[in-house]
Structure formats: structure tokens, C-alpha cells
Amino acid sequence: MKAIFKLTSIIFLVLCSISCFSQRIDVRGKVVVFDSIPVVNANVIIKSTKETVKTNHLGVFKCECNEKDKLIVLAKGFNKYTIKVKKKNNELIGKLKLAKIPKAAEIAINKGHILKVDSFKELAKKYSDQKDYSKYTSFMDIIRNEFPSLQISSGEIIIRGKSSFYGSSAANIEIDGVMTDYSTLSNLSPSNIAKIEIVKGSDAAIYGVRGGNGVVKVTTKK
């Protein structure tokens, strides 16, 4: 009986080893920042084996790993990024974000991670003006916490100190260059908002009569 048990155990272990081996797959991926700019010479660490491969001048990498493995992407100036490997998807994309540290963009360039320097600098400047509003549940929640000087009343946003000859004190609302109403604004997902500006006084003169009560100017993420 002991001999049979040992033999059964050996067969089981062999089958497990064969099964594990058969689950190894070849994957190809690309690491980018701002959705399009390749991140060069980034470290891609295979979690199961701790093996490291690097991205080439196009941000592309190739490796072999388990079908449900994880790849850890590291590059100076960027946040760590984890890619989940799936058997049916061996074309992987790692979308890095600049780390929230001083001169993160300069660090990334100096470490040789960026070859398209001009495009990268332009986008880094653009995105540095964007604020993360995803922690809020609604636009109204954003206004209450980020702009306490504003009032929300009966579906209108009121900039204090403003009044109108037409009987309404409601500020006008602009989303991505288009004038709209509060209902459209309230339906925006906070995570999709890049920037909110309160335009008032002489700065609102470019809107003519419509700017008399100020303008809430919203820019969404493109």
C-alpha cells in the first residue's frame, strides 16, 4: 500500500509540473505615458519568477510568464504600474503616470526613458494643470469642498457678490467651450473632469452679457 501511495504521489507531482509548464505563455507588450509616448528602458518584472526585461526604443517588451501572472513596470519619474496577464490577451499595454514628486518629468527625461522629449514636455505641462477629482461623488460635492465661496440653489450655481439686471444671479456654465446648463454639468463624472475655473469680474467680459454673473468653466479629460 505504501508503494502504491508513493507511486501515486510521484505521478501527481509530475502531472502538476507538466500542467504548470504548459501554462507558460509568450507575451508582448508596450509601455507608454499619456497614452501614446513610448517609455524606453523601463523595467518589466515578472512577478512569478522575478525575472526582469526592459522596454526597447519603441516601449515594447517581450517575455514568457504564467497565463495568470502579473508584470510590475518600474521607471524613474513614474508611478509603479501592474499589468495583469491574461491567456486570451498577450498584447499588453502599460499606461504609466508621472509620479507626484518635484521635477518628475525632468527625472524621466534625464534617466533616458523618453525619446520624444518635446511632445512629452508639452503633455506633461498640460496634465500638470489637471486636478484629480475622482475622490468626489458628484459635481455638487466638488463645489462644496473645492469652491466653498460658491452657492448652489435650485439647480443654479451662484458666485457671491454677483447680481443680474434680468432677475437671476445664476452663473453661466461652459463645458469644453460650449455653453450648457446645470443638468448637463451635474451628470458629469468627477473622474472625467480635468479642470474647473471660476471666471468673474473683468475676466468674464469676453462672454459679453452672458458673463455678467460669472462663468463656471469646466474642461474634461480628452
Z-matrix of the N, CA and C atoms (Angstrom, degrees):
N
C 1 1.455
C 2 1.527 1 111.97
N 3 1.368 2 114.63 1 -39.88
C 4 1.467 3 118.52 2 179.53
C 5 1.517 4 110.61 3 -63.50
N 6 1.338 5 115.24 4 -38.89
C 7 1.468 6 119.92 5 -179.26
C 8 1.527 7 110.47 6 -64.30
N 9 1.347 8 114.42 7 -41.36
C 10 1.466 9 118.77 8 179.56
C 11 1.533 10 110.23 9 -64.92
N 12 1.339 11 115.65 10 -41.58
C 13 1.461 12 120.42 11 179.65
C 14 1.532 13 111.23 12 -61.88
N 15 1.354 14 116.32 13 -43.72
C 16 1.466 15 120.75 14 178.93
C 17 1.515 16 111.07 15 -63.13
N 18 1.345 17 115.33 16 -42.57
C 19 1.461 18 119.63 17 -179.44
C 20 1.521 19 111.06 18 -63.84
N 21 1.342 20 114.76 19 -42.34
C 22 1.467 21 119.80 20 178.35
C 23 1.529 22 111.25 21 -62.04
N 24 1.330 23 116.56 22 -40.82
C 25 1.465 24 121.18 23 -179.95
C 26 1.518 25 110.94 24 -64.56
N 27 1.329 26 115.66 25 -41.87
C 28 1.471 27 120.11 26 -179.93
C 29 1.522 28 110.26 27 -63.22
N 30 1.345 29 115.78 28 -45.23
C 31 1.464 30 119.93 29 179.71
C 32 1.517 31 110.51 30 -61.32
N 33 1.333 32 115.80 31 -41.68
C 34 1.473 33 120.64 32 179.19
C 35 1.519 34 111.20 33 -60.72
N 36 1.336 35 116.67 34 -45.27
C 37 1.466 36 121.00 35 -179.88
C 38 1.517 37 111.51 36 -64.05
N 39 1.346 38 116.06 37 -40.09
C 40 1.465 39 120.24 38 179.19
C 41 1.527 40 110.49 39 -63.74
N 42 1.343 41 115.37 40 -44.36
C 43 1.463 42 119.67 41 179.54
C 44 1.519 43 111.54 42 -63.10
N 45 1.353 44 116.10 43 -38.68
C 46 1.467 45 120.07 44 177.68
C 47 1.513 46 110.81 45 -63.66
N 48 1.343 47 116.00 46 -40.95
C 49 1.470 48 120.11 47 -179.69
C 50 1.515 49 110.88 48 -64.70
N 51 1.346 50 115.09 49 -41.48
C 52 1.463 51 119.77 50 179.20
C 53 1.526 52 110.38 51 -64.81
N 54 1.350 53 114.00 52 -41.06
C 55 1.469 54 119.26 53 179.62
C 56 1.517 55 111.27 54 -62.08
N 57 1.360 56 116.37 55 -45.73
C 58 1.466 57 120.79 56 179.80
C 59 1.510 58 111.01 57 -62.50
N 60 1.344 59 115.50 58 -40.86
C 61 1.458 60 119.91 59 -178.83
C 62 1.518 61 110.47 60 -64.62
N 63 1.365 62 115.39 61 -39.26
C 64 1.461 63 119.55 62 -176.75
C 65 1.522 64 112.01 63 -69.64
N 66 1.325 65 117.49 64 -16.86
C 67 1.457 66 121.09 65 -178.52
C 68 1.521 67 112.55 66 -86.15
N 69 1.307 68 117.81 67 -3.97
C 70 1.455 69 120.75 68 177.41
C 71 1.523 70 109.52 69 -72.56
N 72 1.320 71 116.66 70 133.19
C 73 1.466 72 120.85 71 -178.54
C 74 1.527 73 110.17 72 -132.75
N 75 1.312 74 115.16 73 155.42
C 76 1.468 75 121.68 74 174.89
C 77 1.524 76 108.39 75 -89.66
N 78 1.302 77 116.15 76 131.11
C 79 1.458 78 119.96 77 178.24
C 80 1.524 79 110.28 78 -125.82
N 81 1.307 80 114.46 79 153.34
C 82 1.457 81 122.32 80 176.98
C 83 1.521 82 107.09 81 -130.62
N 84 1.302 83 116.72 82 137.90
C 85 1.454 84 119.37 83 -178.78
C 86 1.507 85 112.66 84 -146.78
N 87 1.325 86 114.53 85 175.99
C 88 1.454 87 121.02 86 178.89
C 89 1.514 88 109.33 87 -141.28
N 90 1.319 89 116.26 88 138.62
C 91 1.465 90 121.76 89 179.39
C 92 1.521 91 108.51 90 -111.64
N 93 1.341 92 116.06 91 125.60
C 94 1.463 93 121.12 92 -177.09
C 95 1.521 94 110.18 93 -133.96
N 96 1.324 95 115.24 94 166.54
C 97 1.463 96 122.12 95 171.49
C 98 1.523 97 106.64 96 -130.37
N 99 1.312 98 118.00 97 146.35
C 100 1.466 99 123.43 98 -175.00
C 101 1.529 100 110.97 99 55.79
N 102 1.323 101 116.39 100 34.03
C 103 1.471 102 125.59 101 174.07
C 104 1.524 103 115.67 102 69.52
N 105 1.323 104 118.81 103 -12.91
C 106 1.468 105 117.68 104 -173.57
C 107 1.526 106 115.16 105 -140.70
N 108 1.324 107 118.58 106 -21.95
C 109 1.465 108 120.72 107 -175.24
C 110 1.528 109 110.09 108 -88.12
N 111 1.335 110 118.19 109 120.38
C 112 1.468 111 121.40 110 -178.39
C 113 1.527 112 112.22 111 -63.27
N 114 1.321 113 116.09 112 140.77
C 115 1.462 114 121.91 113 173.46
C 116 1.529 115 107.05 114 -102.17
N 117 1.323 116 115.64 115 113.83
C 118 1.461 117 122.86 116 -172.84
C 119 1.531 118 110.92 117 -91.26
N 120 1.335 119 115.28 118 144.78
C 121 1.463 120 121.14 119 174.13
C 122 1.535 121 113.52 120 60.09
N 123 1.327 122 116.34 121 30.03
C 124 1.464 123 120.71 122 174.67
C 125 1.525 124 108.94 123 -79.51
N 126 1.310 125 117.10 124 148.40
C 127 1.460 126 121.79 125 177.37
C 128 1.520 127 110.12 126 -87.16
N 129 1.324 128 116.95 127 125.85
C 130 1.464 129 122.76 128 176.11
C 131 1.529 130 106.87 129 -113.70
N 132 1.317 131 116.26 130 109.22
C 133 1.462 132 121.79 131 -175.10
C 134 1.525 133 109.96 132 -100.37
N 135 1.330 134 116.66 133 125.62
C 136 1.459 135 122.32 134 176.95
C 137 1.525 136 107.66 135 -81.61
N 138 1.307 137 117.00 136 116.82
C 139 1.459 138 121.00 137 -171.33
C 140 1.525 139 113.17 138 -61.70
N 141 1.322 140 117.53 139 -40.10
C 142 1.471 141 120.93 140 -174.94
C 143 1.523 142 113.27 141 -69.34
N 144 1.325 143 117.51 142 -31.64
C 145 1.466 144 120.69 143 -175.72
C 146 1.527 145 113.60 144 -115.93
N 147 1.343 146 116.86 145 -10.30
C 148 1.473 147 123.14 146 -176.64
C 149 1.528 148 112.73 147 66.88
N 150 1.325 149 116.47 148 8.39
C 151 1.467 150 120.15 149 177.30
C 152 1.523 151 109.36 150 -69.98
N 153 1.342 152 116.11 151 145.00
C 154 1.462 153 120.87 152 -178.95
C 155 1.524 154 110.72 153 -120.06
N 156 1.330 155 115.85 154 132.58
C 157 1.465 156 121.34 155 171.57
C 158 1.521 157 107.25 156 -121.44
N 159 1.313 158 116.92 157 161.84
C 160 1.464 159 121.05 158 -177.69
C 161 1.530 160 110.85 159 -118.38
N 162 1.323 161 115.44 160 150.84
C 163 1.460 162 120.09 161 176.23
C 164 1.524 163 110.01 162 -77.71
N 165 1.341 164 116.59 163 148.62
C 166 1.466 165 120.35 164 -179.70
C 167 1.533 166 110.95 165 -89.99
N 168 1.318 167 117.22 166 -165.31
C 169 1.463 168 121.20 167 -175.33
C 170 1.528 169 112.96 168 -67.48
N 171 1.332 170 116.46 169 -11.99
C 172 1.460 171 120.92 170 176.69
C 173 1.530 172 111.41 171 -102.99
N 174 1.321 173 115.79 172 3.53
C 175 1.457 174 120.11 173 -177.42
C 176 1.517 175 113.14 174 80.76
N 177 1.325 176 116.99 175 9.16
C 178 1.466 177 122.35 176 -175.24
C 179 1.529 178 111.26 177 -91.54
N 180 1.331 179 115.97 178 144.25
C 181 1.459 180 121.23 179 174.85
C 182 1.527 181 109.92 180 -137.90
N 183 1.341 182 115.39 181 157.45
C 184 1.463 183 121.69 182 175.56
C 185 1.524 184 108.16 183 -134.54
N 186 1.336 185 115.94 184 143.32
C 187 1.467 186 119.35 185 177.61
C 188 1.519 187 110.15 186 -160.51
N 189 1.322 188 114.96 187 171.55
C 190 1.463 189 121.78 188 175.22
C 191 1.521 190 107.96 189 -117.49
N 192 1.321 191 116.35 190 132.46
C 193 1.463 192 119.59 191 -178.71
C 194 1.521 193 110.22 192 -154.75
N 195 1.317 194 116.24 193 178.20
C 196 1.457 195 120.68 194 176.12
C 197 1.518 196 110.47 195 -70.60
N 198 1.327 197 116.27 196 156.04
C 199 1.464 198 119.61 197 -175.59
C 200 1.527 199 113.23 198 -69.42
N 201 1.326 200 118.24 199 -16.99
C 202 1.460 201 121.19 200 176.00
C 203 1.529 202 110.95 201 -121.37
N 204 1.324 203 114.63 202 33.94
C 205 1.463 204 120.97 203 -177.57
C 206 1.526 205 110.62 204 -78.87
N 207 1.320 206 114.72 205 177.00
C 208 1.457 207 121.78 206 173.62
C 209 1.520 208 108.85 207 -129.03
N 210 1.325 209 115.88 208 142.14
C 211 1.461 210 122.16 209 177.79
C 212 1.526 211 108.17 210 -114.67
N 213 1.316 212 116.05 211 128.28
C 214 1.464 213 121.82 212 179.47
C 215 1.525 214 108.25 213 -102.00
N 216 1.321 215 117.31 214 121.41
C 217 1.467 216 121.95 215 -178.27
C 218 1.530 217 109.29 216 -103.24
N 219 1.330 218 115.43 217 124.66
C 220 1.461 219 121.06 218 179.79
C 221 1.523 220 110.13 219 -126.87
N 222 1.333 221 115.91 220 135.37
C 223 1.474 222 121.57 221 175.76
C 224 1.527 223 107.52 222 -155.20
N 225 1.315 224 116.82 223 139.22
C 226 1.460 225 121.86 224 -178.00
C 227 1.531 226 111.13 225 -61.65
N 228 1.328 227 115.37 226 131.24
C 229 1.453 228 120.18 227 179.80
C 230 1.522 229 113.63 228 94.07
N 231 1.353 230 116.25 229 -4.99
C 232 1.459 231 120.53 230 -178.16
C 233 1.531 232 110.86 231 -123.73
N 234 1.331 233 115.80 232 156.60
C 235 1.450 234 120.51 233 173.02
C 236 1.526 235 109.97 234 -71.96
N 237 1.322 236 116.14 235 150.74
C 238 1.466 237 120.62 236 174.97
C 239 1.522 238 109.31 237 -62.82
N 240 1.323 239 116.11 238 142.06
C 241 1.463 240 120.48 239 -178.94
C 242 1.528 241 109.46 240 -130.75
N 243 1.324 242 116.83 241 136.24
C 244 1.461 243 121.68 242 179.91
C 245 1.524 244 110.35 243 -111.57
N 246 1.323 245 116.16 244 129.39
C 247 1.462 246 122.16 245 177.42
C 248 1.523 247 108.55 246 -110.08
N 249 1.316 248 116.62 247 126.51
C 250 1.465 249 120.85 248 176.55
C 251 1.525 250 109.36 249 -89.57
N 252 1.320 251 115.78 250 126.81
C 253 1.460 252 121.12 251 -178.88
C 254 1.525 253 109.46 252 -85.51
N 255 1.324 254 115.90 253 133.62
C 256 1.456 255 121.59 254 176.26
C 257 1.522 256 109.26 255 -126.42
N 258 1.324 257 115.37 256 139.70
C 259 1.459 258 120.53 257 -175.19
C 260 1.516 259 112.71 258 -58.11
N 261 1.331 260 116.86 259 -38.50
C 262 1.463 261 120.68 260 -176.13
C 263 1.526 262 113.10 261 -84.64
N 264 1.334 263 116.47 262 -1.15
C 265 1.467 264 119.14 263 -178.87
C 266 1.521 265 109.57 264 -136.31
N 267 1.324 266 116.25 265 90.22
C 268 1.459 267 119.21 266 -179.89
C 269 1.529 268 112.70 267 -100.33
N 270 1.337 269 116.44 268 16.64
C 271 1.471 270 121.83 269 171.10
C 272 1.530 271 105.89 270 -111.26
N 273 1.316 272 116.98 271 97.32
C 274 1.462 273 121.73 272 -170.48
C 275 1.526 274 112.01 273 -102.43
N 276 1.324 275 115.91 274 147.41
C 277 1.462 276 121.59 275 177.96
C 278 1.525 277 109.18 276 -125.01
N 279 1.324 278 115.96 277 127.27
C 280 1.459 279 121.52 278 174.40
C 281 1.514 280 109.26 279 -109.07
N 282 1.327 281 116.91 280 115.90
C 283 1.467 282 121.30 281 -178.05
C 284 1.526 283 109.37 282 -103.36
N 285 1.324 284 115.67 283 99.98
C 286 1.457 285 120.43 284 -177.62
C 287 1.530 286 111.57 285 -79.91
N 288 1.338 287 114.06 286 156.94
C 289 1.460 288 121.17 287 173.59
C 290 1.518 289 109.06 288 -125.16
N 291 1.327 290 115.37 289 145.51
C 292 1.458 291 119.46 290 178.52
C 293 1.522 292 110.07 291 -61.82
N 294 1.318 293 115.70 292 138.42
C 295 1.463 294 120.29 293 177.87
C 296 1.523 295 109.84 294 -68.02
N 297 1.314 296 116.20 295 148.90
C 298 1.466 297 120.20 296 179.53
C 299 1.522 298 109.89 297 -86.48
N 300 1.331 299 113.89 298 65.89
C 301 1.461 300 121.69 299 178.18
C 302 1.528 301 108.15 300 -132.09
N 303 1.320 302 118.35 301 157.87
C 304 1.468 303 120.33 302 179.41
C 305 1.527 304 112.00 303 -57.93
N 306 1.330 305 115.80 304 134.23
C 307 1.464 306 122.92 305 174.66
C 308 1.525 307 113.06 306 57.71
N 309 1.316 308 117.10 307 37.33
C 310 1.468 309 121.16 308 179.81
C 311 1.529 310 111.41 309 -59.92
N 312 1.340 311 116.63 310 -40.96
C 313 1.466 312 120.44 311 -179.56
C 314 1.524 313 111.19 312 -64.04
N 315 1.333 314 116.66 313 -41.59
C 316 1.466 315 120.40 314 178.63
C 317 1.522 316 110.82 315 -64.65
N 318 1.316 317 116.64 316 -39.40
C 319 1.468 318 120.75 317 178.83
C 320 1.531 319 109.99 318 -61.26
N 321 1.341 320 116.40 319 -45.67
C 322 1.460 321 120.76 320 -179.85
C 323 1.527 322 111.70 321 -60.22
N 324 1.337 323 115.90 322 -40.65
C 325 1.475 324 120.29 323 179.49
C 326 1.526 325 110.66 324 -68.95
N 327 1.338 326 116.63 325 -46.95
C 328 1.466 327 120.94 326 -177.61
C 329 1.528 328 112.97 327 -63.73
N 330 1.323 329 116.50 328 -28.99
C 331 1.473 330 120.64 329 179.02
C 332 1.533 331 111.80 330 -83.28
N 333 1.315 332 116.36 331 1.66
C 334 1.459 333 120.42 332 175.84
C 335 1.511 334 115.44 333 79.83
N 336 1.326 335 117.48 334 18.80
C 337 1.460 336 120.13 335 -178.40
C 338 1.525 337 113.19 336 -82.96
N 339 1.325 338 116.50 337 -15.21
C 340 1.464 339 120.17 338 -175.25
C 341 1.533 340 110.45 339 -123.58
N 342 1.325 341 116.32 340 125.43
C 343 1.460 342 121.25 341 175.09
C 344 1.529 343 111.32 342 -100.26
N 345 1.322 344 117.11 343 -32.79
C 346 1.476 345 120.97 344 177.17
C 347 1.529 346 108.30 345 -87.24
N 348 1.316 347 114.98 346 71.27
C 349 1.467 348 121.06 347 -170.25
C 350 1.526 349 113.19 348 -64.42
N 351 1.329 350 117.76 349 -46.03
C 352 1.466 351 120.55 350 -176.52
C 353 1.537 352 111.63 351 -62.59
N 354 1.329 353 115.97 352 -46.81
C 355 1.471 354 119.82 353 179.23
C 356 1.523 355 110.73 354 -63.60
N 357 1.319 356 115.35 355 -39.71
C 358 1.466 357 120.66 356 -179.77
C 359 1.527 358 111.04 357 -63.41
N 360 1.335 359 116.78 358 -45.47
C 361 1.467 360 120.73 359 179.98
C 362 1.527 361 111.36 360 -62.13
N 363 1.323 362 115.81 361 -41.30
C 364 1.462 363 120.50 362 -179.16
C 365 1.531 364 110.84 363 -62.86
N 366 1.339 365 116.41 364 -45.13
C 367 1.462 366 120.14 365 -179.40
C 368 1.525 367 111.52 366 -72.03
N 369 1.334 368 116.71 367 -34.57
C 370 1.463 369 119.76 368 178.20
C 371 1.510 370 111.05 369 -63.09
N 372 1.335 371 116.54 370 -39.26
C 373 1.464 372 120.85 371 178.17
C 374 1.529 373 110.35 372 -67.11
N 375 1.326 374 115.25 373 -41.80
C 376 1.464 375 120.11 374 -179.39
C 377 1.525 376 110.56 375 -62.48
N 378 1.325 377 116.66 376 -48.06
C 379 1.457 378 120.52 377 -175.62
C 380 1.528 379 112.52 378 -75.30
N 381 1.327 380 117.18 379 -18.31
C 382 1.466 381 119.12 380 178.28
C 383 1.526 382 111.05 381 -68.52
N 384 1.356 383 116.31 382 -21.95
C 385 1.464 384 121.05 383 178.51
C 386 1.522 385 111.95 384 -82.49
N 387 1.327 386 116.25 385 -10.27
C 388 1.454 387 119.95 386 -177.66
C 389 1.527 388 110.65 387 -85.26
N 390 1.311 389 115.74 388 142.62
C 391 1.454 390 121.42 389 -179.82
C 392 1.518 391 109.56 390 -114.21
N 393 1.310 392 116.16 391 147.13
C 394 1.458 393 120.72 392 -179.25
C 395 1.533 394 110.00 393 -87.63
N 396 1.331 395 115.54 394 107.70
C 397 1.463 396 120.77 395 179.53
C 398 1.528 397 112.01 396 -101.58
N 399 1.334 398 117.35 397 7.74
C 400 1.463 399 120.71 398 -173.93
C 401 1.529 400 113.78 399 -64.31
N 402 1.331 401 117.46 400 -16.92
C 403 1.470 402 119.76 401 179.98
C 404 1.528 403 112.07 402 -74.38
N 405 1.333 404 116.38 403 -12.74
C 406 1.462 405 120.28 404 -179.63
C 407 1.528 406 110.94 405 -93.75
N 408 1.316 407 116.42 406 154.97
C 409 1.463 408 121.16 407 -176.49
C 410 1.527 409 113.46 408 -92.08
N 411 1.324 410 117.14 409 -20.83
C 412 1.461 411 120.44 410 -178.36
C 413 1.525 412 109.63 411 -157.72
N 414 1.336 413 115.33 412 168.47
C 415 1.463 414 119.35 413 177.71
C 416 1.520 415 110.48 414 -65.27
N 417 1.306 416 116.83 415 -36.47
C 418 1.458 417 121.48 416 178.33
C 419 1.532 418 110.21 417 -60.61
N 420 1.315 419 115.15 418 -38.75
C 421 1.467 420 120.95 419 178.04
C 422 1.529 421 110.61 420 -64.20
N 423 1.333 422 116.16 421 -37.57
C 424 1.473 423 120.86 422 177.82
C 425 1.527 424 110.32 423 -63.46
N 426 1.333 425 115.94 424 -47.32
C 427 1.456 426 120.90 425 -178.67
C 428 1.527 427 111.03 426 -59.25
N 429 1.321 428 116.67 427 -45.90
C 430 1.461 429 120.45 428 -178.14
C 431 1.528 430 112.30 429 -60.96
N 432 1.341 431 116.32 430 -38.13
C 433 1.463 432 120.27 431 -173.88
C 434 1.530 433 113.94 432 -93.31
N 435 1.314 434 117.23 433 -36.05
C 436 1.464 435 120.73 434 -175.64
C 437 1.529 436 112.97 435 -95.41
N 438 1.324 437 116.47 436 -26.00
C 439 1.467 438 120.59 437 -177.22
C 440 1.533 439 109.70 438 -132.72
N 441 1.329 440 117.57 439 66.58
C 442 1.471 441 121.22 440 -175.31
C 443 1.525 442 114.00 441 -63.70
N 444 1.335 443 117.92 442 -16.13
C 445 1.467 444 119.64 443 -179.98
C 446 1.526 445 112.09 444 -77.91
N 447 1.342 446 116.96 445 -12.89
C 448 1.460 447 120.54 446 178.87
C 449 1.523 448 110.31 447 -88.35
N 450 1.318 449 115.22 448 155.11
C 451 1.458 450 121.27 449 177.31
C 452 1.525 451 109.62 450 -118.98
N 453 1.328 452 115.95 451 144.19
C 454 1.456 453 121.07 452 173.56
C 455 1.520 454 107.66 453 -117.19
N 456 1.330 455 116.18 454 120.63
C 457 1.458 456 120.21 455 -176.35
C 458 1.524 457 110.10 456 -144.08
N 459 1.322 458 115.79 457 123.13
C 460 1.473 459 121.75 458 176.66
C 461 1.529 460 112.65 459 52.13
N 462 1.315 461 115.93 460 44.66
C 463 1.456 462 119.80 461 177.92
C 464 1.505 463 114.26 462 73.96
N 465 1.327 464 117.26 463 21.42
C 466 1.465 465 121.22 464 178.15
C 467 1.529 466 109.67 465 -129.41
N 468 1.332 467 115.46 466 147.33
C 469 1.461 468 120.74 467 174.04
C 470 1.520 469 107.48 468 -102.48
N 471 1.313 470 116.08 469 127.03
C 472 1.462 471 120.82 470 -176.81
C 473 1.518 472 110.10 471 -117.22
N 474 1.333 473 115.65 472 125.09
C 475 1.457 474 120.98 473 175.46
C 476 1.523 475 106.53 474 -89.85
N 477 1.310 476 116.68 475 118.61
C 478 1.467 477 121.63 476 -174.02
C 479 1.529 478 111.47 477 -55.34
N 480 1.305 479 114.47 478 141.36
C 481 1.447 480 119.77 479 177.71
C 482 1.508 481 112.90 480 90.54
N 483 1.362 482 116.11 481 -4.64
C 484 1.458 483 119.98 482 -179.76
C 485 1.526 484 110.48 483 -100.06
N 486 1.302 485 116.30 484 145.15
C 487 1.456 486 121.34 485 175.01
C 488 1.522 487 107.71 486 -144.71
N 489 1.305 488 115.99 487 165.76
C 490 1.460 489 119.08 488 -176.28
C 491 1.522 490 110.90 489 -131.83
N 492 1.328 491 115.19 490 145.96
C 493 1.455 492 120.08 491 176.44
C 494 1.527 493 110.70 492 -69.18
N 495 1.327 494 116.94 493 -16.79
C 496 1.449 495 121.23 494 -176.40
C 497 1.527 496 112.36 495 -95.06
N 498 1.327 497 117.89 496 8.37
C 499 1.454 498 121.11 497 174.62
C 500 1.507 499 115.93 498 90.76
N 501 1.329 500 118.65 499 -6.68
C 502 1.462 501 121.39 500 179.52
C 503 1.517 502 109.74 501 -115.17
N 504 1.333 503 115.20 502 140.67
C 505 1.462 504 119.96 503 177.72
C 506 1.523 505 111.79 504 -105.63
N 507 1.324 506 116.64 505 10.61
C 508 1.461 507 121.14 506 -175.83
C 509 1.522 508 111.67 507 -69.89
N 510 1.333 509 115.12 508 133.46
C 511 1.467 510 120.11 509 174.69
C 512 1.524 511 109.17 510 -73.20
N 513 1.309 512 116.60 511 149.43
C 514 1.459 513 120.36 512 174.09
C 515 1.521 514 109.30 513 -78.50
N 516 1.311 515 115.75 514 156.95
C 517 1.462 516 121.15 515 -176.40
C 518 1.518 517 109.88 516 -123.30
N 519 1.321 518 114.85 517 130.02
C 520 1.461 519 120.94 518 179.20
C 521 1.523 520 109.09 519 -124.36
N 522 1.332 521 116.88 520 126.31
C 523 1.465 522 121.91 521 176.89
C 524 1.519 523 108.64 522 -120.14
N 525 1.323 524 115.92 523 116.69
C 526 1.471 525 122.10 524 179.95
C 527 1.525 526 112.09 525 51.35
N 528 1.345 527 115.51 526 42.83
C 529 1.456 528 120.64 527 174.92
C 530 1.513 529 115.47 528 85.62
N 531 1.330 530 117.56 529 -0.12
C 532 1.465 531 121.23 530 -178.23
C 533 1.525 532 109.80 531 -115.78
N 534 1.336 533 116.61 532 128.40
C 535 1.447 534 120.74 533 177.37
C 536 1.527 535 109.65 534 -70.41
N 537 1.326 536 116.75 535 134.40
C 538 1.451 537 120.69 536 -177.87
C 539 1.524 538 109.62 537 -145.21
N 540 1.332 539 116.95 538 -164.62
C 541 1.463 540 119.76 539 -177.79
C 542 1.529 541 110.88 540 -119.47
N 543 1.318 542 114.87 541 176.43
C 544 1.462 543 120.99 542 -175.29
C 545 1.524 544 112.47 543 -66.07
N 546 1.334 545 117.31 544 -33.20
C 547 1.467 546 119.81 545 -178.57
C 548 1.526 547 111.07 546 -63.05
N 549 1.341 548 116.38 547 -39.34
C 550 1.468 549 120.18 548 176.89
C 551 1.521 550 110.06 549 -65.48
N 552 1.313 551 115.78 550 -42.11
C 553 1.458 552 121.23 551 -179.84
C 554 1.528 553 111.47 552 -63.41
N 555 1.318 554 116.78 553 -42.70
C 556 1.462 555 120.78 554 -176.91
C 557 1.520 556 112.26 555 -67.98
N 558 1.345 557 116.97 556 -18.93
C 559 1.461 558 120.61 557 179.43
C 560 1.526 559 113.07 558 -88.56
N 561 1.337 560 116.44 559 -5.07
C 562 1.462 561 119.30 560 178.62
C 563 1.524 562 110.70 561 -70.12
N 564 1.327 563 116.23 562 139.12
C 565 1.463 564 120.48 563 174.66
C 566 1.523 565 108.89 564 -78.23
N 567 1.332 566 119.01 565 128.06
C 568 1.469 567 120.76 566 179.88
C 569 1.529 568 113.29 567 -53.77
N 570 1.323 569 116.99 568 -33.49
C 571 1.463 570 119.93 569 -178.62
C 572 1.521 571 112.32 570 -70.19
N 573 1.341 572 117.22 571 -13.04
C 574 1.461 573 121.11 572 -179.82
C 575 1.526 574 112.43 573 -100.11
N 576 1.338 575 116.70 574 4.60
C 577 1.466 576 120.90 575 -179.61
C 578 1.525 577 109.79 576 -96.60
N 579 1.312 578 116.48 577 125.98
C 580 1.460 579 121.42 578 -178.83
C 581 1.522 580 112.11 579 -94.94
N 582 1.338 581 116.53 580 -36.59
C 583 1.455 582 119.06 581 -173.42
C 584 1.523 583 110.56 582 -156.73
N 585 1.328 584 116.08 583 141.77
C 586 1.464 585 121.76 584 175.73
C 587 1.523 586 108.07 585 -128.16
N 588 1.317 587 116.19 586 127.20
C 589 1.460 588 121.41 587 178.84
C 590 1.518 589 109.76 588 -123.12
N 591 1.325 590 115.97 589 140.17
C 592 1.457 591 121.18 590 174.64
C 593 1.527 592 107.10 591 -105.46
N 594 1.328 593 116.07 592 110.42
C 595 1.467 594 121.92 593 -176.89
C 596 1.523 595 108.38 594 -102.05
N 597 1.326 596 116.61 595 123.10
C 598 1.464 597 119.71 596 -178.55
C 599 1.523 598 110.51 597 -149.49
N 600 1.317 599 115.65 598 174.47
C 601 1.466 600 120.28 599 179.30
C 602 1.508 601 112.28 600 62.83
N 603 1.319 602 115.54 601 -141.42
C 604 1.471 603 120.56 602 -177.57
C 605 1.526 604 112.08 603 -65.09
N 606 1.339 605 117.26 604 -26.80
C 607 1.466 606 120.20 605 179.49
C 608 1.524 607 111.69 606 -65.63
N 609 1.341 608 116.85 607 -25.48
C 610 1.462 609 121.01 608 -178.71
C 611 1.522 610 112.40 609 -86.13
N 612 1.333 611 116.66 610 -1.05
C 613 1.474 612 120.64 611 -177.51
C 614 1.527 613 112.00 612 -61.85
N 615 1.326 614 116.92 613 -27.31
C 616 1.471 615 119.86 614 -178.45
C 617 1.530 616 111.06 615 -65.82
N 618 1.344 617 117.00 616 -16.78
C 619 1.467 618 120.60 617 179.10
C 620 1.521 619 112.31 618 -89.96
N 621 1.337 620 116.55 619 -1.70
C 622 1.454 621 120.25 620 -179.81
C 623 1.518 622 111.73 621 67.94
N 624 1.340 623 115.77 622 -142.67
C 625 1.468 624 121.20 623 -178.92
C 626 1.523 625 111.11 624 -60.19
N 627 1.339 626 117.05 625 -33.12
C 628 1.461 627 121.25 626 -177.64
C 629 1.519 628 112.32 627 -64.16
N 630 1.329 629 116.10 628 -22.79
C 631 1.457 630 119.36 629 -178.44
C 632 1.513 631 113.75 630 -90.29
N 633 1.332 632 117.25 631 6.35
C 634 1.455 633 121.26 632 -176.00
C 635 1.520 634 113.78 633 -58.91
N 636 1.312 635 117.53 634 -34.52
C 637 1.469 636 121.68 635 179.42
C 638 1.529 637 112.33 636 -101.41
N 639 1.319 638 115.63 637 12.42
C 640 1.459 639 119.67 638 -178.47
C 641 1.522 640 111.40 639 87.51
N 642 1.314 641 115.55 640 167.59
C 643 1.465 642 121.40 641 -177.57
C 644 1.528 643 109.63 642 -135.10
N 645 1.319 644 115.57 643 133.20
C 646 1.464 645 121.38 644 171.39
C 647 1.520 646 106.25 645 -94.49
N 648 1.325 647 116.49 646 110.01
C 649 1.458 648 121.95 647 -173.68
C 650 1.532 649 109.37 648 -104.12
N 651 1.330 650 116.59 649 119.15
C 652 1.462 651 121.83 650 -176.61
C 653 1.520 652 110.12 651 -115.78
N 654 1.333 653 115.89 652 133.63
C 655 1.454 654 121.91 653 174.58
C 656 1.523 655 107.78 654 -116.45
N 657 1.325 656 116.31 655 126.37
C 658 1.460 657 119.65 656 179.93
C 659 1.527 658 110.07 657 -93.52
N 660 1.318 659 115.95 658 164.41
C 661 1.455 660 121.19 659 178.76
C 662 1.514 661 109.18 660 -74.57
N 663 1.329 662 115.15 661 133.32
C 664 1.463 663 120.17 662 179.84
C 665 1.506 664 109.21 663 -95.23
